């Protein structure tokens, strides 16, 4: 049996094990996906031990550095090589000419690399976010209960946290298109699945495991 390890801190809340294990069953693969809570000081040793892995907060930036990756952020590991599938959801977006990214963590770094012309907002830099003219906004902070900015018709929000945040609920109510954290999870998870296995991801099974239609 091959095993994929999710490295993060904390990880108990993650839906990735349920989603990926359903995918392995659907694909007929003798694979297993397990979560492992890893403190920052334990990360380097953990990375040496894994063959296949996902990396989640707060370790994505550090994993890229430890692995010597040219990427700013790593969320997927295949036999010692780091990849980022965080931005796979962008395949579902067409209006990304004027983009804004809110946040400055590992996932935000991945989107900054994918959208180099995007404006970036964070509490350690430009704040509050001014996204009035953005066609596409990436919400990459962990803030769930506070509306950080408002969107409306003609705008698209990619909301990385799950469950859906107050910012996303407000955007949806105002007529914006919202791709929420579960959609993001499926997209990045399917891309990671294919990197590990070389097999097409059973997206329908992954969505069903998350209660999505």
N, C-alpha and C positions, 0 to 999 in steps of 0.2 A: 504493500500500500504506500502511495505517495502522500505526503502531508504538506499542507500549506498552513503557515503560521501567520496570524495577524498580530503585529507588534504595535502596541500603543499604551497610553496611560491617561485615563482609564479606558478599558475596552469592554466592560461587562454589558454596556448598553448597545453594543454594535449588532446590527442585523446582518452583517456580512456572513457569519457562520451559517445561519439558516438559509440564506440565499445561495451561497456557494455549494453547500452540501446538497441542496435540492438540485442544483445544476449538475453536480457530479453523478448523482443517481440518474437523472434524466439522460445524461450522455453515456451511461453505462460504464463509468470509470471507477476504478478502485482507488479513489482519492478521498482525503478527509481534510476539512478546514477547521482549525481550532484557534481560539483567541488566547493570547498570552499577554498579561499585564507586565510591562517592562518599564522600569524607572529609567530616567535619562542616563544615569551612570552605569546602567546595565546594557545599554543599547549596543555598544560596540561588540561585546562578547556575544550577544544574541544574534547579531548579524553574521558573525562567523559560523554560527551553528546551523543556520537555516539554508535550505536549498531553494525552496519556493516560499515566498512571503508576500503579504501586504504590509504596508507601513501606514499608520494613521497618526493623528495628533497625539503628542506634540513633536513627533520624531522625523517628519519628512525632510526638513532642511538638514538635520544632523545626519540622517542616513545618506543623503547625497554626498555630504562632505566625507563621511567615513568610508564610503565605497569609492571615493575618487571619481564620482560621476561628473560629466560635463553639464548635467541637468542641475537646475537650482533646487529641485525638489524631487524626491523619489517616493512613490507609493507602492511599487511592485518590484519584486526581486525574482530573478530567474538565474539560479546557479551563479550567484555572486555579481550579477550585472543588474544595475538599477534602471528602472523605467518609470515613467509617469503616465498613468491613464486618467488622471483627474479631469482632464479637459475633453474626454471622449464625448460628453454631452454637447459640445459645440457642433458636432455633426448634425444636430437637429435644429440648428439656428442658421438663418440666412441673413438676418439684419444685424450684423456685427461691425458695420463700418465705423460707427461712433460707439465706443465701448467704455465702460467704467468698471473698475474693480474696487470693492470696498472690503478692506482687510489686508493683513500683511503677514499671514502665516504661510505654512507649506503649500496649501492648496492655492492660495492667492499667488504665490510665486510661480506655480505651474501655469496659471492663467495669464500672468504677466508675460511669461515666455511665449505663450501661444498667441497673445494679443499685444504685441510690443508697442502699439500706438495707443493703447488704452490709458485713460487717466486713472490714477490710483489714489484712493483715499484711505487714511487710517488715523487712529487717534494719536499716533506718534508722528504724524505728518500733516497733510491737508485734512481739515475737519471743520465743520460737518460736511458730509458728502453733498456735492452739487451735481445731481444726475438728471437735471431737467431736460437737457438736450441729448442724452444718451439713448441710442437705439437699444443697446444691450447693457444690462447691469449684472455683474456677478457679486452676489452677497456671500463673502467668505469669512465672516466673523462668527463666533459662537453665540452671539446675542440672539435670544429667542423671543423675549417678552416685550422688547422695546422696538417701536417703529423707528428705524434709523434714517429712512428716507421714503419719499412717496413717488410712485410711478403712476402712469395712466395709459390710455389707449395708444396703441402704436409702439409701445415699449415692451421689451422682453426682460424678464428677471430669471436668472439662474440662482436659485436659493440653495446653498450647499447643506446647511444643517437639516436634520430631520428629528422630529416631525416638523411640519411647515411652521415657519416663524411668523411673528406678528407683522413684520415687514412684508412678507409674501402674502399674507391674508389681506393686508391693506391694498397691495398692488393688484391682486386678483379682483377685489371688490371694485376697484377703480377702472377695471377694463384692461389691465396689462396682461400679457401672456406670462404665465408662471410655469417654469420647469422646476419642480421642487426637489428636495433632498433625496427622496426615494427614486425619482427618475435619474438623478445624477448617480446614485448608488448603482442602479442597474447598468447604466452606460459604462461607468468605469469598471464595474465588476465583470461585465462581459468582455471588455478589452483585456483585463487581467487574466481571466479564465483562458482566453485564447493564447496569450503569451506563455502561460504555464503548460498548457496541454497540447497546443497545436491543433485543437479541435474547435469547430464552430460552437460558439456559446449557445446553449438552449435558452434563449431569452424569455420565451413564454413561461418556462418553468421557474426562472429566476423572478419574474414579475409575480407569478402566482404565489411564490413563497413570501412575498412582501405584501400580499393582499391587493395587488394591482391587476387591473384587467387588461 
